[in-house]
């Protein structure tokens, strides 16, 4: 029996033709987890307990162990990862979005953990940059006005007319967290 020498990870051997699939190929639908089940899957994958901010992101985004199209038809995998984030780890994706939130919010590290978590989950979705006015008001300490301005959001208004979906709930969760923070002495 002749031994086969490995050539490398998925490296074709010169002169060797690619094997042709036999029969009909059927796409495999990924398992999609929501809420606490999604958190459990990501904690198992990461090998650690997630932080509050990480849990909020996973809770809202869910987790898929494969590729699927979201409600806008955008190819997605993992924890709501699209575009340049597809195929990257959750930790890598999360840390980049957390850094984005920190760059936009003055004194981010001094804010209560619950407010940081909501700011990061909105940054992860891409909504934190959508309202420069809200950011300006927030960074000026005008929190009640910032909370109101947050919901002056085109997608929020469009989705709110149809249903109270995950996007509207997420924005409202941040709005509530800002209002809670503004009420503190």
C-alpha positions in Angstrom: 0.0 0.0 0.0 1.4 3.4 -1.0 1.4 6.2 1.6 -0.1 9.5 0.7 2.0 12.5 1.6 -0.1 15.6 2.7 0.5 18.5 0.4 -1.1 21.2 2.6 -4.4 22.4 3.8 -6.8 22.2 0.8 -3.9 22.6 -1.7 -4.5 21.0 -5.0 -1.8 18.7 -6.4 -0.5 19.9 -9.8 -1.9 17.9 -12.6 -4.7 16.5 -10.5 -8.3 17.4 -11.6 -10.8 18.6 -9.1 -13.3 15.9 -8.1 -16.8 16.5 -9.5 -19.7 16.2 -7.1 -21.8 13.1 -7.5 -25.6 13.4 -7.3 -27.6 16.5 -6.2 -26.1 18.8 -3.7 -28.5 20.1 -1.0 -27.6 23.2 1.0 -27.5 22.5 4.7 -29.6 24.9 6.8 -27.7 26.2 9.8 -28.9 25.8 13.3 -29.9 29.3 14.5 -30.1 30.0 18.3 -31.8 32.9 20.0 -31.6 34.4 23.5 -30.1 32.3 26.3 -29.6 29.4 23.9 -27.4 31.6 21.7 -25.5 32.8 24.7 -24.8 29.2 25.7 -23.6 28.3 22.2 -21.2 31.3 22.1 -19.9 30.7 25.6 -19.2 27.1 24.7 -17.4 28.2 21.5 -15.4 30.9 23.3 -14.7 28.7 26.3 -15.6 31.4 28.8 -18.5 33.3 30.4 -19.4 36.3 28.3 -19.5 39.9 29.7 -22.8 41.7 30.0 -22.1 43.6 26.8 -21.2 40.4 24.9 -24.4 38.8 26.2 -26.5 41.7 25.1 -25.0 41.5 21.5 -25.5 37.7 21.3 -29.0 37.9 22.9 -30.1 40.4 20.2 -28.2 39.0 17.2 -28.6 35.3 17.9 -26.0 32.7 16.8 -25.9 30.6 13.6 -23.5 27.7 13.1 -23.5 28.3 9.4 -24.5 30.9 6.7 -28.0 32.3 6.1 -29.7 35.4 4.7 -31.1 37.8 7.2 -34.4 39.7 6.9 -32.9 42.1 4.4 -31.4 39.2 2.3 -27.8 39.9 3.5 -25.6 36.8 3.9 -24.8 36.4 7.6 -23.1 33.9 9.9 -22.0 33.5 13.5 -23.3 36.3 15.7 -25.0 38.5 13.1 -21.7 38.8 11.2 -21.9 40.3 7.7 -19.5 41.8 5.2 -15.9 42.0 6.4 -16.9 40.3 9.7 -18.0 37.0 8.0 -15.8 34.1 9.0 -14.1 36.1 11.8 -14.4 35.1 15.5 -17.0 36.7 17.6 -14.4 38.1 20.0 -12.6 39.8 17.1 -15.9 41.2 15.8 -17.1 42.3 19.2 -13.9 44.0 20.2 -13.9 46.1 17.0 -17.4 47.2 17.6 -16.7 48.0 21.3 -13.7 50.1 20.2 -16.0 51.9 17.8 -18.4 52.7 20.6 -15.5 53.9 22.8 -14.3 56.2 20.0 -17.7 57.8 19.6 -18.7 58.2 23.3 -16.7 60.5 25.5 -15.8 58.9 28.8 -17.3 55.5 27.7 -15.3 53.7 30.4 -16.8 55.7 33.2 -20.4 54.9 32.2 -22.3 52.1 34.1 -22.0 48.6 32.7 -25.6 48.4 31.6 -25.3 51.6 29.5 -22.0 50.5 28.0 -23.7 47.2 27.0 -26.5 48.9 25.3 -24.2 51.3 23.4 -22.1 48.4 22.2 -25.0 46.3 21.1 -26.2 49.3 19.0 -22.7 49.9 17.6 -22.5 46.1 16.7 -25.7 46.5 14.6 -24.3 49.7 13.0 -26.8 52.2 14.4 -24.5 54.2 16.8 -23.0 56.1 13.9 -26.4 56.8 12.3 -27.2 59.9 14.4 -24.4 62.5 14.8 -26.9 64.7 16.6 -27.6 62.0 19.2 -23.9 61.5 19.7 -23.3 65.2 20.1 -26.1 65.6 22.6 -24.9 62.5 24.6 -21.4 63.7 24.7 -22.6 67.1 25.9 -24.3 65.4 28.8 -27.8 66.2 27.4 -29.0 62.7 27.9 -32.8 63.2 27.8 -32.5 65.0 24.5 -30.0 62.3 23.2 -32.5 59.5 24.1 -35.3 61.3 22.2 -33.0 61.9 19.2 -32.0 58.3 19.1 -35.5 57.3 18.1 -35.6 60.0 15.4 -34.1 57.3 13.2 -35.4 56.5 9.7 -35.3 52.7 10.0 -36.8 52.8 13.5 -39.7 54.9 12.2 -40.3 52.6 9.2 -40.1 49.4 11.2 -42.3 50.8 14.1 -45.1 51.4 11.6 -45.1 47.7 10.6 -44.3 45.9 13.9 -42.4 46.2 17.1 -39.5 44.1 15.9 -36.0 43.4 17.1 -34.5 46.5 15.6 -37.1 48.8 17.3 -36.7 47.0 20.6 -32.9 47.3 20.5 -33.1 51.1 19.9 -35.7 51.4 22.6 -33.5 49.4 25.0 -30.7 51.9 24.5 -33.1 54.8 24.8 -34.4 53.4 28.2 -30.8 52.9 29.4 -29.9 56.5 28.5 -33.0 57.8 30.3 -32.2 55.6 33.4 -28.7 57.1 33.4 -30.0 60.6 33.0 -32.3 60.2 36.0 -29.4 59.2 38.3 -28.1 62.0 40.6 
